[in-house]
Amino acid sequence: MNIKYTRTRAFEYFGTTPTNPRWSRSAQSADGNTVVFSLWQHKFKDRDGRIYEDSMTQDDHHGGRALRRHLKWAWENCDGRVRVIVNIAKDPTVNPHSIKECRPVEMIMRLTHFDLETGTFAAEAEVELPELLRAA
């Protein structure tokens, strides 16, 4: 059965609640042990799509501040490990992106780069990627 997820429901799958259901790109569980990032399918690349790179230089609003805070928390307190919600864009060439569908993915990614100053970060999947990401 293919479950349709809203962004809020996808965050709830991992026991987190987004601050703003429309703009939040990340969330953290109440106990601080789980950090969830909402990532775009088309930005996974290299090594069969295991690498994800992004920047928040223009995104201090629309969830960017919280994402920076959650990146820092995961980097310092969760050994860089995060849970992932994958967003599939209606058209990845149009910015800002619009979500066609999203879903939680049972995999853990580990931050490999995080620069609070510039807002850039990179993460790598620790396990073989689900089909959803290999097709990206």
C-alpha positions in Angstrom: 0.0 0.0 0.0 1.4 3.4 -1.0 0.6 5.9 1.8 0.2 9.6 0.8 2.0 11.8 3.3 1.5 15.5 4.0 4.7 17.2 5.2 3.3 17.3 8.7 2.5 13.6 8.7 6.0 12.8 7.3 7.6 14.7 10.2 5.3 13.0 12.7 6.4 9.6 11.3 9.7 10.2 13.1 8.1 11.6 16.2 8.7 15.3 15.4 6.5 18.3 14.7 7.5 21.0 12.3 7.2 24.6 13.7 5.5 25.7 10.5 3.9 23.0 8.4 4.4 25.0 5.2 7.9 26.3 5.6 9.8 24.0 8.0 12.7 22.2 6.5 13.6 20.4 9.7 12.3 19.4 13.1 13.6 17.9 16.3 12.0 15.5 18.8 11.2 16.8 22.3 14.0 14.7 23.8 16.5 16.0 21.2 17.6 12.5 20.0 16.0 12.7 16.6 16.5 15.4 14.0 14.7 15.2 10.7 15.5 17.0 7.5 13.2 17.5 4.6 15.5 17.1 1.5 14.8 17.4 -2.2 15.1 14.2 -4.3 16.9 16.0 -7.2 19.7 17.2 -5.0 21.0 13.8 -4.1 24.1 13.1 -6.2 27.4 11.3 -6.5 28.0 7.6 -5.6 24.6 6.5 -6.7 22.9 9.5 -5.1 24.3 8.9 -1.6 25.5 12.4 -1.2 23.3 15.4 -0.5 24.6 19.0 -0.7 22.6 22.2 -0.1 23.0 25.8 1.0 20.8 28.1 2.9 22.3 31.4 1.9 19.0 32.9 0.7 16.9 31.0 3.2 17.0 32.7 6.6 13.3 32.9 6.5 11.0 30.1 5.4 12.5 27.6 7.9 16.1 28.5 7.3 16.8 29.7 10.9 15.4 26.5 12.4 17.3 24.4 9.9 20.5 26.0 10.9 19.7 25.4 14.6 18.8 21.8 13.8 22.0 21.3 11.7 24.1 22.6 14.6 22.3 20.4 17.1 22.7 17.3 15.0 26.3 18.1 14.3 27.1 18.6 18.0 24.7 16.2 19.8 23.7 13.4 17.4 27.1 12.5 15.9 25.8 14.3 12.7 23.1 11.6 12.2 19.7 12.7 10.9 16.5 11.2 9.6 15.2 12.1 6.2 11.9 13.1 4.5 12.3 13.2 0.7 10.5 15.8 -1.3 9.8 15.2 -4.9 9.6 18.5 -6.8 6.9 19.2 -9.3 9.6 20.8 -11.4 13.1 20.8 -10.0 14.2 23.6 -12.4 11.7 26.1 -10.9 12.8 28.0 -7.8 11.4 28.0 -5.2 10.5 24.3 -5.5 7.0 23.1 -5.2 6.3 19.7 -3.6 4.6 17.1 -5.8 4.9 14.5 -3.1 6.9 13.8 0.0 7.5 10.8 2.3 9.6 9.7 5.2 12.5 7.4 4.2 13.9 4.7 6.6 17.5 5.6 6.3 20.0 7.6 8.3 22.2 10.2 6.8 25.3 11.6 8.5 26.4 15.2 8.1 29.8 15.3 6.5 30.1 19.1 6.3 28.4 21.9 8.1 29.3 25.6 8.0 27.0 27.8 10.2 28.5 30.9 8.7 27.8 30.2 5.1 24.8 27.9 5.6 26.2 25.1 3.5 26.0 21.5 4.5 26.5 18.0 3.1 25.3 14.6 4.2 25.9 11.0 3.1 23.6 8.0 3.4 25.0 5.3 5.7 23.3 2.5 3.9 22.2 1.5 0.4 19.7 4.0 -0.9 16.0 3.2 -1.3 14.8 3.0 -4.9 13.1 6.4 -4.5 16.6 8.0 -4.4 18.4 5.8 -6.9 15.9 7.0 -9.5 16.6 10.7 -8.9 
